């Protein structure tokens, strides 16, 4: 008796599902016209369309990248779950119809963009409208992320925004860069070490040869005390030369991470005097006087 227009599903004689639209019309004399329209094909088309939409949505949400669709007026039409996963701050902002400029301004106000300058909003909108790629350094409650945003134009003038998480890649590139800088520094240090070591090796060697020649030339003429002094300097210079060679070998051990640290006692005053003794004769031949003003030896250091 009511003006009711139901859609009914029923089985035909062959057991197949069919759909019909029932329409009721009141006649002038109080009677009722019942019009039944077969809408099976339309209903099947609607079901297929709904199924296709669901399949598309499933595929859309399964993409690793975050994707959002904006219409020609820059209003948000559609987005997938990874759009907010890659940019968690968006979760409390996104809604149908919100414009891209509104989103960017809210994120900027929340300081979601790390290191953004005053003109960042204008720059971000310019990249969006020019379909240019931009890297975004963003901050949220889950930490700091690096994203790359790509933009594509649709046939009707809209824009597809694709967000790709590149935090791992940026971190790896930074680690590679740090390793490269460390390797270059190590190489430079080794080069400098070897260059200085070539000079350091000559110093005790010259002392050994110089005092040995003096002993040879002055054989029988030098007092016993001087002989012992010169021989002591030769022995100390030889030991110093041996230590320098050991340091060069230590360099190779450091590079192979096999170095063993040792704590030794050292007398600064004694070491200074040994250095003066080593170069004393060479300095005298060149007219240079070396004066040791350190004084009495103090306690050893470690």
C-alpha positions in Angstrom: 0.0 0.0 0.0 3.0 2.4 0.3 4.8 4.1 -2.5 7.7 1.6 -2.2 10.4 0.8 -4.8 12.3 -2.3 -3.7 15.1 -4.1 -5.5 14.6 -7.9 -5.2 16.9 -10.8 -5.9 15.3 -14.1 -7.0 16.1 -17.3 -8.8 14.7 -18.0 -12.2 13.5 -21.5 -13.2 17.0 -22.5 -14.1 18.3 -21.6 -10.7 20.2 -18.5 -11.9 20.2 -15.3 -9.8 18.3 -12.4 -11.2 17.4 -8.9 -10.1 14.3 -6.9 -10.5 13.1 -3.4 -9.7 9.5 -3.1 -8.4 7.7 0.1 -8.8 4.2 0.9 -7.5 1.8 3.5 -8.9 -1.6 4.5 -7.5 -4.4 4.6 -10.0 -7.2 7.3 -9.9 -9.7 4.7 -8.8 -7.6 3.6 -5.9 -6.0 0.6 -7.6 -2.3 -0.1 -7.9 -0.1 -0.6 -11.0 2.9 -2.9 -10.2 5.8 -2.5 -12.7 8.6 -5.0 -12.6 11.8 -4.2 -14.5 14.6 -6.7 -15.0 17.8 -5.1 -13.9 20.0 -8.2 -13.8 22.5 -7.0 -16.3 22.8 -3.6 -14.5 23.2 -5.3 -11.2 25.9 -7.6 -12.5 27.7 -4.7 -14.0 27.5 -2.9 -10.6 28.9 -5.9 -8.8 31.7 -6.3 -11.3 32.5 -2.6 -10.9 32.5 -2.9 -7.1 34.7 -6.0 -7.3 37.1 -4.2 -9.7 37.1 -1.2 -7.3 37.9 -3.4 -4.4 40.6 -5.2 -6.3 42.1 -1.8 -7.4 41.9 -0.6 -3.8 43.7 -3.8 -2.5 46.4 -3.3 -5.1 46.6 0.4 -4.3 47.1 -0.3 -0.6 49.7 -3.0 -1.2 52.1 -0.7 -2.9 55.3 0.1 -1.0 55.2 3.7 -1.9 52.7 6.2 -0.4 50.4 7.5 -3.2 47.8 10.3 -3.1 45.6 11.7 -5.8 44.7 15.3 -6.0 42.2 16.8 -8.5 42.8 19.8 -10.8 41.9 22.1 -7.9 44.6 20.4 -5.7 41.9 18.8 -3.5 42.7 15.4 -2.0 40.6 12.7 -3.7 42.2 9.4 -2.8 45.2 8.0 -0.9 46.6 4.6 0.2 47.6 3.4 3.6 51.3 3.8 2.9 50.9 7.5 2.2 50.4 8.0 6.0 52.9 5.2 6.9 55.7 7.0 5.1 54.6 10.3 6.5 52.9 9.5 9.9 52.2 13.2 10.7 49.6 13.1 7.9 47.3 10.8 9.8 45.6 13.5 11.8 45.4 15.8 8.8 44.1 13.9 5.8 40.4 14.1 4.8 38.6 14.2 1.5 38.6 17.6 0.0 41.5 19.1 1.9 43.8 21.0 -0.4 47.5 20.3 -0.9 48.5 23.8 0.2 46.5 23.4 3.4 48.4 20.1 4.1 51.8 21.7 3.5 51.1 24.7 5.7 49.8 22.6 8.6 52.9 20.4 8.4 55.2 23.4 8.3 53.4 24.9 11.3 53.9 21.6 13.2 57.6 21.8 12.2 57.4 18.4 10.6 59.9 19.4 7.9 63.4 19.3 9.4 65.6 22.3 8.6 62.9 24.0 6.6 63.5 27.7 5.7 60.9 30.4 5.7 60.3 30.0 2.0 59.9 26.2 2.2 56.1 26.3 1.8 56.4 28.3 -1.4 59.2 26.0 -2.6 57.2 22.8 -1.8 54.1 24.1 -3.7 56.2 25.2 -6.6 57.7 21.6 -6.9 54.2 20.1 -6.7 52.8 22.3 -9.4 55.8 22.0 -11.7 55.8 18.2 -11.3 59.4 18.3 -10.0 61.0 15.8 -7.6 62.0 16.9 -4.1 63.6 15.2 -1.2 61.9 15.8 2.2 63.5 15.5 5.6 60.6 15.0 8.0 60.1 14.6 11.7 57.3 12.9 13.7 56.7 11.0 16.9 58.4 7.9 15.3 61.6 9.7 14.5 63.2 11.3 11.5 62.8 10.1 8.0 64.0 10.9 4.5 61.4 10.8 1.7 61.5 11.5 -2.0 58.3 13.0 -3.5 57.5 12.6 -7.2 54.6 14.2 -9.0 52.7 13.1 -12.1 49.9 14.8 -14.0 46.6 12.9 -14.7 44.6 13.3 -17.9 42.0 15.5 -16.2 44.6 17.9 -14.8 45.0 16.3 -11.4 48.2 15.3 -9.7 49.5 12.0 -8.4 51.9 12.4 -5.5 54.2 9.4 -4.8 56.2 9.3 -1.6 59.1 6.9 -1.3 61.0 6.2 1.9 64.7 6.6 1.4 65.9 6.7 5.0 67.9 3.5 4.7 69.5 4.7 1.5 70.5 8.1 2.9 71.9 6.4 6.1 73.9 4.0 4.0 75.3 6.8 1.8 76.3 8.7 4.9 78.1 5.7 6.3 79.9 5.2 3.0 80.8 8.9 3.0 82.1 8.7 6.6 84.1 5.5 5.7 85.6 7.3 2.6 86.6 10.3 4.7 88.1 8.0 7.3 90.0 6.0 4.7 91.3 9.2 3.1 92.4 10.5 6.5 94.1 7.2 7.3 95.9 7.2 4.0 97.0 10.8 4.5 98.2 10.0 8.0 100.1 7.0 6.8 101.8 9.0 4.0 102.7 11.7 6.5 104.0 9.1 8.9 106.1 7.4 6.4 107.5 10.7 5.1 108.5 11.8 8.6 109.8 8.3 9.4 112.3 8.4 6.6 113.8 11.5 8.3 113.6 9.9 11.7 115.4 6.8 10.5 118.3 8.9 9.3 118.9 10.7 12.6 119.9 7.6 14.7 121.7 6.1 11.7 123.8 9.2 11.3 124.6 9.1 15.0 125.7 5.5 14.8 127.9 6.1 11.8 129.3 9.4 13.2 130.3 8.1 16.5 131.6 4.8 15.0 133.8 6.9 12.7 135.1 9.0 15.6 135.9 5.8 17.4 137.7 4.4 14.3 139.6 7.6 13.6 140.5 8.3 17.3 141.5 4.7 18.1 144.1 4.7 20.8 143.8 8.5 21.3 140.4 8.7 22.9 140.2 8.2 26.6 138.5 5.2 28.1 135.7 7.3 29.5 135.0 8.9 26.1 135.0 5.5 24.4 132.4 4.3 26.8 130.3 7.4 26.3 130.5 7.2 22.5 129.7 3.4 22.6 126.7 4.1 24.9 125.4 6.7 22.4 125.9 4.2 19.5 124.0 1.5 21.4 121.1 3.9 22.3 120.9 5.2 18.7 120.8 1.6 17.5 118.0 0.8 20.0 116.2 3.9 18.9 116.5 2.8 15.2 115.2 -0.6 16.2 112.2 1.1 17.9 111.5 3.1 14.8 111.4 0.0 12.7 109.1 -1.6 15.2 106.8 1.5 14.9 106.6 1.0 11.2 105.6 -2.6 11.8 103.0 -1.4 14.3 101.4 0.7 11.5 100.7 -2.5 9.5 99.3 -4.1 12.6 97.0 -1.1 13.3 95.6 -1.4 9.8 94.9 -5.1 10.3 93.4 -4.3 13.8 95.8 -6.5 15.5 97.6 -3.9 17.6 98.2 -4.6 21.3 98.3 -1.6 23.6 101.2 -1.5 26.1 101.7 0.9 29.0 105.3 1.8 29.6 107.3 4.0 32.0 109.0 7.0 30.3 111.5 9.5 31.7 111.1 12.8 29.7 114.4 14.2 30.9 116.3 11.1 30.0 114.6 10.9 26.6 115.5 14.5 25.9 119.1 14.0 26.8 119.3 10.9 24.5 118.0 13.0 21.7 120.6 15.7 22.3 123.4 13.2 22.5 122.3 11.6 19.1 122.5 14.9 17.2 125.3 16.6 19.2 128.2 15.7 16.9 126.2 16.4 13.7 125.2 19.8 15.2 128.8 20.6 16.2 130.0 19.9 12.6 127.4 22.4 11.4 128.3 25.0 13.9 125.2 24.6 16.0 125.2 24.5 19.8 122.4 22.6 21.4 121.7 23.4 25.1 119.6 21.0 27.3 117.8 23.1 29.9 115.5 20.4 31.3 117.5 19.9 34.4 117.4 17.0 36.8 115.2 14.1 35.9 111.8 14.0 37.6 109.5 11.1 38.1 108.7 8.8 35.2 105.4 9.1 33.4 103.3 6.3 32.0 
